[in-house]
Amino acid sequence: MSQLNKRYDLARLIFGVFFIVILIISCFWVVQPFILGFSWAAMVVIATWPLLLRVQAITWGRRMPAVIIMTLLLILVFVLPFSLVINSIVDHSSQLVYWVSKPENWHIPTLAWLEDIPIVGERLQRDWQTLTADGGKILVASIQPYAGAATTWFVSQVAHIGRFMLHGTLMVVFSAILYYKGETVANGIRHFALRLAAERGESAVILGAQAIRAVALGVVVTALVQTFLGSIGLAVAGISYTTLFTILMFICCLAQIGPSLILIPAVIWLYWSGENTLGTALLVWSCFVISLDSILRPALIRMGADLPLLLILSGVIGGLLAFGMIGLFLGPVVLAVSYRLITAWIDEVPEPTEPLPDLSSSPDEK
């Protein structure tokens, strides 16, 4: 009887669980400032690990030069573009807010080229002249409050972006460490997964890595390709501040907004300025670049894992709202990993073969 009580000592069990919970909460409290940065770094390293091995082979099999090269690439691709955009917007924020808040600073063009549009050109030109009568005061007065409020909100959000820069710095530091000790960390994670759930735990780790690489291929690579092609179009068309617009286009592509938010206004500006030939050429090129999103991204995602596009889009938008700019990367990865694990768990049993019962009839009729 005494051995039974000793084995099932309720107080000892409660205090043991309580101590473990306190220990977990304390550890979480200590590492909380580094969680997002480390998570971001882990996803980047998992997605780019094959590239690291190729760079290591080029550098005569030495890990340290490969780690340095990969770290510089991360700074060039992730940290530098956001830093340039943030600094540029913050530096010119006062001028932007002043210009938007003063209607007399706005100039309404005549848009004489509207008459050249077949069939509807004359009507469009007549409606535009009516809308912009008296110097466009009515149009400017109706737009100005919304434009001013939107500009002020956007600048205020960008001005508080320091946390993102901190996590970006931590991401680069942790990525360098994980690149150098990748095999050791991977074996530790596999060992923990085996201890937690045996073979199923190790399978879950592998599925998670596949989902991360699928998101990286589908979201990041597509954004890079669209941004590169879009920047070529902007440069050939002679658009000013091409570098800044290229960085903004990359951010929009990561956010699944697409390059149209940059390319379409550039086309409108060329027509606005009377450059009809360049405007038409950029319009055709923009249609090609925008259409790549529906062709390239599904193919790349399915190279890593078969994931629904709606899942990726929801992850990007939800991650942006939940975690800020870092959510562009964390959101789709979290949903993709969860989706793959749940799907693998469901597929362990066969699908139902019997037809659904007739739910239209009441139980009394049966």
C-alpha positions as semicolon CSV with decimal commas, in nm:
position;residue;x (nm);y (nm);z (nm)
1;M;0,000;0,000;0,000
2;S;0,285;0,236;0,083
3;Q;0,451;0,162;-0,254
4;L;0,123;0,246;-0,434
5;N;0,097;0,580;-0,253
6;K;0,461;0,656;-0,326
7;R;0,412;0,584;-0,694
8;Y;0,101;0,800;-0,729
9;D;0,196;1,089;-0,501
10;L;-0,050;1,358;-0,622
11;A;0,124;1,646;-0,446
12;R;0,459;1,550;-0,592
13;L;0,305;1,530;-0,941
14;I;0,136;1,870;-0,909
15;F;0,450;2,041;-0,781
16;G;0,656;1,877;-1,056
17;V;0,423;2,004;-1,327
18;F;0,410;2,346;-1,159
19;F;0,790;2,365;-1,155
20;I;0,810;2,269;-1,524
21;V;0,551;2,533;-1,618
22;I;0,737;2,800;-1,421
23;L;1,062;2,697;-1,590
24;I;0,905;2,717;-1,938
25;I;0,748;3,058;-1,870
26;S;1,078;3,191;-1,732
27;C;1,272;3,069;-2,036
28;F;1,013;3,218;-2,269
29;W;1,032;3,549;-2,082
30;V;1,409;3,560;-2,121
31;V;1,423;3,472;-2,492
32;Q;1,108;3,660;-2,595
33;P;1,300;3,951;-2,759
34;F;1,484;3,703;-2,980
35;I;1,201;3,466;-3,079
36;L;1,089;3,642;-3,397
37;G;1,444;3,705;-3,515
38;F;1,548;3,345;-3,450
39;S;1,234;3,206;-3,615
40;W;1,296;3,420;-3,920
41;A;1,660;3,308;-3,931
42;A;1,565;2,941;-3,900
43;M;1,323;2,968;-4,193
44;V;1,579;3,151;-4,408
45;V;1,853;2,898;-4,331
46;I;1,629;2,598;-4,402
47;A;1,516;2,749;-4,732
48;T;1,869;2,843;-4,847
49;W;2,064;2,546;-4,710
50;P;2,110;2,384;-5,056
51;L;2,250;2,715;-5,181
52;L;2,495;2,723;-4,888
53;L;2,623;2,375;-4,981
54;R;2,678;2,488;-5,340
55;V;2,867;2,797;-5,227
56;Q;3,073;2,580;-4,992
57;A;3,166;2,352;-5,281
58;I;3,284;2,657;-5,478
59;T;3,494;2,779;-5,183
60;W;3,700;2,457;-5,177
61;G;3,475;2,287;-4,923
62;R;3,539;2,544;-4,647
63;R;3,238;2,644;-4,440
64;M;3,349;2,985;-4,308
65;P;3,388;3,160;-4,649
66;A;3,052;3,016;-4,755
67;V;2,889;3,150;-4,435
68;I;3,034;3,497;-4,498
69;I;2,907;3,500;-4,856
70;M;2,559;3,383;-4,756
71;T;2,542;3,640;-4,475
72;L;2,631;3,921;-4,717
73;L;2,360;3,795;-4,954
74;L;2,103;3,807;-4,674
75;I;2,198;4,165;-4,594
76;L;2,176;4,257;-4,962
77;V;1,838;4,090;-5,022
78;F;1,648;4,141;-4,695
79;V;1,801;4,413;-4,479
80;L;1,938;4,668;-4,727
81;P;1,620;4,717;-4,939
82;F;1,397;4,779;-4,638
83;S;1,655;5,011;-4,483
84;L;1,680;5,222;-4,798
85;V;1,302;5,255;-4,828
86;I;1,256;5,343;-4,462
87;N;1,535;5,603;-4,462
88;S;1,410;5,759;-4,784
89;I;1,049;5,787;-4,662
90;V;1,147;5,918;-4,320
91;D;1,385;6,176;-4,470
92;H;1,117;6,310;-4,705
93;S;0,815;6,256;-4,480
94;S;0,776;6,623;-4,385
95;Q;0,785;6,731;-4,749
96;L;0,536;6,462;-4,849
97;V;0,288;6,552;-4,575
98;Y;0,322;6,925;-4,655
99;W;0,261;6,867;-5,027
100;V;-0,043;6,648;-4,973
101;S;-0,196;6,874;-4,709
102;K;-0,177;7,187;-4,933
103;P;-0,422;7,174;-5,227
104;E;-0,256;7,475;-5,391
105;N;0,055;7,262;-5,443
106;W;-0,133;7,024;-5,670
107;H;-0,137;7,063;-6,046
108;I;-0,419;6,912;-6,250
109;P;-0,313;6,829;-6,610
110;T;-0,539;6,867;-6,912
111;L;-0,486;6,509;-7,038
112;A;-0,533;6,608;-7,400
113;W;-0,427;6,259;-7,509
114;L;-0,762;6,123;-7,394
115;E;-0,918;6,240;-7,721
116;D;-0,695;5,995;-7,912
117;I;-0,859;5,694;-7,745
118;P;-1,094;5,526;-7,995
119;I;-1,473;5,533;-7,939
120;V;-1,474;5,671;-7,582
121;G;-1,197;5,930;-7,611
122;E;-1,414;6,238;-7,665
123;R;-1,648;6,150;-7,381
124;L;-1,358;6,086;-7,141
125;Q;-1,198;6,418;-7,233
126;R;-1,529;6,604;-7,185
127;D;-1,589;6,442;-6,845
128;W;-1,233;6,521;-6,735
129;Q;-1,270;6,886;-6,831
130;T;-1,592;6,907;-6,633
131;L;-1,431;6,744;-6,331
132;T;-1,126;6,971;-6,339
133;A;-1,311;7,297;-6,404
134;D;-1,194;7,604;-6,206
135;G;-0,846;7,462;-6,173
136;G;-0,972;7,132;-6,033
137;K;-1,060;7,284;-5,696
138;I;-1,359;7,053;-5,648
139;L;-1,155;6,743;-5,732
140;V;-0,864;6,846;-5,512
141;A;-1,091;6,940;-5,222
142;S;-1,261;6,599;-5,231
143;I;-0,936;6,402;-5,247
144;Q;-0,717;6,609;-5,016
145;P;-0,859;6,498;-4,676
146;Y;-0,825;6,130;-4,760
147;A;-0,483;6,168;-4,916
148;G;-0,356;6,369;-4,621
149;A;-0,485;6,121;-4,365
150;A;-0,348;5,822;-4,559
151;T;-0,008;5,984;-4,602
152;T;0,016;6,080;-4,234
153;W;-0,078;5,726;-4,126
154;F;0,171;5,567;-4,363
155;V;0,457;5,790;-4,253
156;S;0,375;5,729;-3,886
157;Q;0,385;5,353;-3,944
158;V;0,718;5,372;-4,122
159;A;0,862;5,595;-3,849
160;H;0,800;5,317;-3,592
161;I;0,971;5,049;-3,798
162;G;1,273;5,026;-3,569
163;R;1,154;4,695;-3,430
164;F;1,166;4,542;-3,774
165;M;1,522;4,660;-3,822
166;L;1,615;4,506;-3,486
167;H;1,466;4,171;-3,585
168;G;1,634;4,195;-3,924
169;T;1,970;4,241;-3,755
170;L;1,903;3,947;-3,523
171;M;1,799;3,740;-3,825
172;V;2,134;3,800;-3,994
173;V;2,331;3,717;-3,676
174;F;2,133;3,400;-3,601
175;S;2,148;3,295;-3,967
176;A;2,527;3,315;-3,964
177;I;2,536;3,095;-3,653
178;L;2,292;2,844;-3,798
179;Y;2,481;2,831;-4,127
180;Y;2,801;2,746;-3,940
181;K;2,643;2,493;-3,701
182;G;2,359;2,374;-3,924
183;E;2,423;2,000;-3,900
184;T;2,454;2,009;-3,523
185;V;2,131;2,206;-3,482
186;A;1,947;1,979;-3,727
187;N;2,056;1,666;-3,540
188;G;1,946;1,823;-3,213
189;I;1,601;1,901;-3,352
190;R;1,567;1,550;-3,494
191;H;1,674;1,400;-3,161
192;F;1,415;1,609;-2,975
193;A;1,144;1,513;-3,229
194;L;1,230;1,144;-3,191
195;R;1,212;1,172;-2,813
196;L;0,881;1,356;-2,834
197;A;0,694;1,148;-3,091
198;A;0,926;0,873;-3,217
199;E;0,930;0,829;-3,597
200;R;0,626;1,051;-3,644
201;G;0,813;1,338;-3,481
202;E;1,104;1,307;-3,723
203;S;0,862;1,289;-4,016
204;A;0,698;1,610;-3,891
205;V;1,035;1,785;-3,892
206;I;1,098;1,679;-4,252
207;L;0,752;1,790;-4,362
208;G;0,805;2,126;-4,194
209;A;1,134;2,178;-4,377
210;Q;0,967;2,096;-4,710
211;A;0,689;2,345;-4,642
212;I;0,940;2,619;-4,554
213;R;1,132;2,564;-4,877
214;A;0,809;2,563;-5,078
215;V;0,711;2,903;-4,936
216;A;1,059;3,040;-5,000
217;L;1,052;2,924;-5,361
218;G;0,697;3,037;-5,426
219;V;0,698;3,374;-5,250
220;V;1,054;3,504;-5,237
221;V;1,184;3,377;-5,572
222;T;0,873;3,497;-5,753
223;A;0,910;3,838;-5,589
224;L;1,275;3,858;-5,698
225;V;1,197;3,765;-6,058
226;Q;0,906;4,007;-6,089
227;T;1,105;4,286;-5,925
228;F;1,404;4,233;-6,153
229;L;1,192;4,236;-6,470
230;G;0,983;4,528;-6,347
231;S;1,293;4,734;-6,268
232;I;1,420;4,676;-6,622
233;G;1,094;4,818;-6,758
234;L;1,114;5,124;-6,530
235;A;1,476;5,190;-6,624
236;V;1,414;5,160;-6,999
237;A;1,110;5,387;-6,973
238;G;1,321;5,651;-6,799
239;I;1,124;5,664;-6,474
240;S;1,297;5,869;-6,205
241;Y;1,397;5,713;-5,870
242;T;1,407;5,367;-6,028
243;T;1,605;5,223;-5,736
244;L;1,350;5,336;-5,478
245;F;1,057;5,210;-5,687
246;T;1,237;4,877;-5,738
247;I;1,268;4,827;-5,363
248;L;0,903;4,922;-5,311
249;M;0,807;4,678;-5,585
250;F;0,999;4,399;-5,410
251;I;0,816;4,472;-5,083
252;C;0,479;4,473;-5,264
253;C;0,560;4,140;-5,431
254;L;0,653;3,988;-5,095
255;A;0,323;4,114;-4,954
256;Q;0,141;3,942;-5,244
257;I;0,015;4,278;-5,368
258;G;0,216;4,236;-5,686
259;P;0,418;4,481;-5,896
260;S;0,107;4,648;-6,038
261;L;0,100;4,898;-5,750
262;I;0,426;5,044;-5,889
263;L;0,408;4,967;-6,260
264;I;0,054;5,090;-6,332
265;P;0,111;5,438;-6,180
266;A;0,435;5,456;-6,381
267;V;0,239;5,385;-6,700
268;I;-0,018;5,649;-6,608
269;W;0,260;5,898;-6,540
270;L;0,415;5,839;-6,883
271;Y;0,081;5,898;-7,055
272;W;0,027;6,196;-6,827
273;S;0,361;6,343;-6,939
274;G;0,286;6,290;-7,309
275;E;0,524;5,993;-7,353
276;N;0,266;5,777;-7,529
277;T;0,515;5,541;-7,697
278;L;0,705;5,467;-7,376
279;G;0,376;5,441;-7,189
280;T;0,243;5,180;-7,430
281;A;0,568;4,983;-7,421
282;L;0,576;4,985;-7,040
283;L;0,207;4,886;-7,032
284;V;0,273;4,576;-7,244
285;W;0,580;4,488;-7,038
286;S;0,386;4,541;-6,714
287;C;0,112;4,302;-6,825
288;F;0,379;4,037;-6,884
289;V;0,548;4,092;-6,548
290;I;0,218;4,092;-6,357
291;S;0,102;3,773;-6,530
292;L;0,414;3,587;-6,410
293;D;0,262;3,579;-6,063
294;S;-0,005;3,329;-6,167
295;I;0,236;3,109;-6,362
296;L;0,569;3,111;-6,182
297;R;0,456;3,101;-5,819
298;P;0,235;2,786;-5,841
299;A;0,510;2,600;-6,026
300;L;0,775;2,696;-5,770
301;I;0,554;2,614;-5,472
302;R;0,481;2,268;-5,606
303;M;0,854;2,206;-5,648
304;G;0,883;2,212;-5,269
305;A;0,539;2,099;-5,155
306;D;0,184;2,095;-5,286
307;L;0,037;2,392;-5,098
308;P;-0,283;2,588;-5,182
309;L;-0,223;2,942;-5,305
310;L;-0,504;3,065;-5,081
311;L;-0,307;2,934;-4,783
312;I;0,002;3,131;-4,884
313;L;-0,199;3,449;-4,946
314;S;-0,378;3,418;-4,610
315;G;-0,047;3,359;-4,437
316;V;0,110;3,670;-4,588
317;I;-0,183;3,899;-4,503
318;G;-0,244;3,749;-4,158
319;G;0,126;3,748;-4,076
320;L;0,158;4,112;-4,178
321;L;-0,129;4,209;-3,947
322;A;-0,007;3,990;-3,659
323;F;0,372;4,040;-3,665
324;G;0,427;4,344;-3,884
325;M;0,681;4,334;-4,167
326;I;0,835;4,011;-4,038
327;G;0,494;3,847;-4,083
328;L;0,551;3,862;-4,460
329;F;0,790;3,571;-4,404
330;L;0,659;3,410;-4,083
331;G;0,287;3,404;-4,167
332;P;0,287;3,180;-4,475
333;V;0,551;2,951;-4,323
334;V;0,349;2,893;-4,006
335;L;0,033;2,811;-4,202
336;A;0,221;2,597;-4,454
337;V;0,392;2,388;-4,185
338;S;0,066;2,344;-3,994
339;Y;-0,117;2,247;-4,312
340;R;0,140;1,984;-4,407
341;L;0,144;1,831;-4,057
342;I;-0,236;1,818;-4,028
343;T;-0,267;1,674;-4,379
344;A;-0,010;1,403;-4,303
345;W;-0,192;1,319;-3,980
346;I;-0,529;1,293;-4,157
347;D;-0,385;1,078;-4,437
348;E;-0,283;0,811;-4,185
349;V;-0,637;0,674;-4,210
350;P;-0,821;0,596;-4,538
351;E;-1,087;0,827;-4,673
352;P;-1,453;0,738;-4,607
353;T;-1,603;0,526;-4,882
354;E;-1,967;0,511;-4,776
355;P;-2,197;0,780;-4,920
356;L;-2,334;1,052;-4,696
357;P;-2,673;0,981;-4,540
358;D;-2,976;1,174;-4,660
359;L;-2,979;1,474;-4,428
360;S;-3,290;1,627;-4,584
361;S;-3,525;1,380;-4,420
362;S;-3,615;1,400;-4,053
363;P;-3,540;1,114;-3,808
364;D;-3,916;1,040;-3,776
365;E;-3,945;0,973;-4,148
366;K;-3,664;0,718;-4,124
